[in-house]
Amino acid sequence: DIGEVDPTIAVHLVYATSDNFAGKVLYRDIRKAFLLPEAAGRLAEAQRKLKLLRPELSLLVYDAARPMKVQQEMWDLVKGTENRVYVSNPRNGGGLHNYGAAVDLTLVDSLGHVLPMGSEFDYFGEEAIILPHLHNRRLLRKVMTDAGFRVLPSEWWHFNLMSRAEARERLKVIE
């Protein structure tokens, strides 16, 4: 539970609401953001690094560990469409969220307002790719990579603890 590892990290699970790309609640019984202990520790380290650089800012987690049944629901919504490239196919083992080894997040100010990032979270389009000229994205990427996370170039908000191959070798999928 990220909240137990570092209570200063804000959490707003978008899939526990209908305000997401699916337009419906996908997390019916999930109210906390969970990660592997190593990933949660690195996330807390990213928060510390952010506070050193910008004490008035904080990380806000949108998504963390995701059960495979939810991944299947997501996939069912996008398969056969252009948006399928943004959702991992469960038949291929899913994505790193399904192992507790990925986190989706953004930056918020001291009042909890989300900083401008150039696109919304979960935006399916070119505006979601890493754009180096966007200062807030650059800051988020810096603190996350300095803490040991890997970027996903097609989604500014998504960070992985390890490669998919490493996760499949070392970890079990969250059912």
Beta strands, then each sheet from edge to edge (+ up, - down):
strand 1: 10-11
strand 2: 58-63
strand 3: 102-108
strand 4: 150-152
strand 5: 155-160
sheet 1: 1+ 2+ 3- 5+ 4-
end
